[in-house]
């Protein structure tokens, strides 16, 4: 019994020696981070930027605005001589699926060859290059411009059905999405994203209860005075209500439009060593033919 009591006292003494930062650390960091991005979605590189940048809340995201240190010369040196990476995952991705002829026929109504190369150029249709153009309201060129977008086709697989990804700025997403649904007549929602709170684990249950005095306990509360319950991470972006549909389909043509925002990460490499970094990072997979 004496040895057991001695071991218990030693454990208590060891726990007290932890630093204040370790004692205040949340027992479940994932649940804590999900709770903190209920209103503004974090990018995958948020923690790295939060330690080095002044963060701003725009378009439903939490983005790095300006660095806290004088790193302008380092960034310029990386752009001109090495490689600089930018996180563009806050750009919204709209995915279109359907027959190639039907897609090109309707997309021609919201763009013009006078502004440059369009969706139907052979170099873009092959899927080897990414294109950029300005979109307008249907049959309204040169008036009622919606804004600039970038796009890329999925390479052909021998089928007449094609897949197109359009990247738009979050400030322009709702207008462009509304116009795409109008020209393709996609009104029927195909899928609806419904979020549900996740069940708490045993460790979280212990963490929520905080001992204040002998024989008394109180529940950990948040700013609103409610019980702090970990929430499920929402797949999507800050420009869409999580209870709204994120995929639509046209009953006549079978063309579907899906909102893939924050499901596809997007990075930009700038500098003469960009290709070297990619070749060292990405390894080609061996294709096995049956």
N, C-alpha and C positions, 0 to 999 in steps of 0.2 A: 504493500500500500504506500509506503514511503517513497519507493522508487517511482510508482505511478504518479503520485502527487508532484514529485520533483520534475518528472518529464512534462507534466502539464504546465507547471510554472515556467519551465524553460521555453516552451512553445509561445507562451504569452509574452515573455521578454523578447523573443526574437521578432514577434510581430510588431512590437513597439519600436524596434530599431529601424523600420522601414522609413524612407524619406516621405515628406508630406505629399510629393507628387505621386508616389507609388500608392500611398494610402487613399488618395482621392481619385485614383483612376477607376473608370467605370468597369464593372466586372464583365460586361459584354459590350465591346466597342462597336460591333456591327449594329446592335439594337440602338445604341446611343447615337451613332451617325445617322441611321435611318430616321430617328426621332427628330434630329436637328435639321433634316432636309425635307420637312413636310411641305414647306411653302416654296423653297428654292432648291432645285435639283443640283447635286454636285456632279462634276465631271470625274472621270476616273483618276485624273491627275490633281484633284482638288487639294489633297493634303500637302502635296509637294508645293503647289502654288500658294497655299495659305501660309506657309512658313516664310515665303520670300516675296510675296506681292501684297499690295493693298487690294482687298476683295470688294467687288461691287455686286449688287443684285439687279440684274437686268433680264427682261424677257423670261422670267421664271427660272433663271439660272443664277448660280453664284460663280462669278468669273474674276480672274485676276486682271486688274486694271493697270497698275504701274508697279515696278519693282521697288522694294524697300531699300535696296542698296544701289550704288552707282554701277550698274552693269551694262550701260549702253555701249561702252567701248568693247566689252567682251562679246556682246551680241553682234555688234558690227563685225568684229574680227571673225566670229564663227560663220557669219553669213558670207563673208568674202573669201575666207581661206579654209574653213572646215565645214561644219554642218550645224544647222540650227533647227530645232523641232518646235512646232506650234500645235497646240491642241485645238482642233476645230470641231470637236464632237458636239458643240452646242448648235451647229447647223442642223436643220431638220431635213430628214430624208423621206421622200414620198416615192413609193414603189408602185409601178404600173405593170400589170400583167394582161396579156391578151394577144390577139392576132396582130401581126406586124402591119398589115395593110390598114386595118381599122385604127390602130394607134397613130400611124403617120397621117392618116386622113384627118383626124380630129385635132392632132397637135399642130398641123399646118395652119389652123384657124387662129392660134394665139401667138404666132411668131411670123417673121417676114424675112425673106432672103436679102432685103435691102440692108439689114443690120448685120449680116454676116452669115456664117454657116449655120444650118438648122439641124433638126433631128434626123433628116433623111439623107444626109451626106454619107457617102460610102465609107469614109474613114471612121466615122462615128458608129455606123450600123454594124461594123465588124466587131466592135467592142474593144479595139486596141487603144483608142484614144478617148480622152475626156473632152467634152465640148462645153461651151459657154455661150449664152445668148440672153436677149431681153424678151420677156413675156409681156403680152398685151391682153386685154380683154378680147373675147372672141369676136372676130371680124371688125375690130375697132382700130387697127393700125392706121396711121401713126399716133392715134390718141389713146388715152386711158392705158398708160403703161403700168404694169404691175411691179416689175423689178427684174434685176439680173438673177440668173440661176446657172448652175452647172449640172451636167448630166453625163451618164455613162450607160451604155447598153451592155447587157449580158451577152457574151459571145454565142453565136448560133450553135444549136445542138442537133440540127437536122429537122426540127419541128417548125411549124408556122407560128407557133406561140412564142412570143418574146417577152423579155423582162427588162424594164427601164427604171433606173434610179435617178431621181431629180433632187438636187440639194438646194435648199432655199434658206435664206436668213430667217430666224424666228420671228422677226417683225413683219415679214411678208407671208408667213406660212398660211395664215387663215384665209387671206384673199386669194392666193394661188390655189389652195386646196378647194375653196368654194368654186372657183372657175373651172378647175379640172372635173369636179363632180358634175358641173352643169353641162359641159360639152360632151362628156361620156355618158350622161344620164345615169350616174351611179347614185341612187337614192336609197337603196335597201341596205341597211347595216348588216354586215356579215359576221363581225365579231365585236364583243363588248368586253372591255377590261374592267373587272370588278375586283376591288381590293378588299382583303379581309385581314383583321389583326391576327398576328401569329400567337400561338400559345406560349406562355412563359415557361422557361425551364426552371429546374429546382434552384440553380445558382441565382437566377434573376429574382426568384421569390425571396431568397435569403437577402439579396442586396437591397430589395425594396424596403424591407423592414429595418429601420434604424433604431438602435437602442439609445434613448435619451437619458433615462435615469433608471434606477433599480426598480424592476417590476413594471416599467412603463415603456410602451412602444408607440411610435407614430409612423404613419405612412409617408413615404417620400412624395412630395408634391412638386408640380411644375409651376410655371409662372401664372397659369390660369387658375391654380388652386385645385386642379383635378389630379386624380391618381395617374402617375407616370406609367403608361403601358407602352411597351415597345410596339412599333407599328411595322407593317410589312413594307419593304421597299417597293415603290411603284415603278413599273416598267413603262417608260414614256418620257415626257418632257414637261417643262413648266408651262408650255403654251396650250395644253389640253387638259380638260377636266378628266380625272381618272375614271369617272363613271360614264363618259361618253364613248361611243363606238369609235374604233380606230381602223376599221376596214369596211369598204363599201363595194358593191358589185352591181353591174348593170344586167338586168334580166334579158334584154334583147340581144346584146352583143357578147355578154360574158366577160367583159373587161372589169377588172377589179383594181381598186386603189387602196393602198394600205399606208398607214402612217408608221414608219419605222424609226422615228426619232429616238435617239439614245440607245437604240438596239445595235447600230453599226457605228463603231468608233472611227474617227477620221483625224488623221495627223498630216501635217504638211512639213516636208523637209526642204530646207533652203541651204544652198551652199555647194561648192564643187565636190565635196566628199559625200554627198547624199546617196549616190548610187553605191559607193563603197560600203556605207553603213548598212544599206538594205541587203546587199549581197552577203555581208558578214552576219546579219541578223536572221534573215529568212533562208531556210533550207528547202530546196525543191523536194517534194515527195515522190517516191517511186510509184509510177502508174502501172498497175497490174491489169492486163487484159485477159479475159477468160476465153 
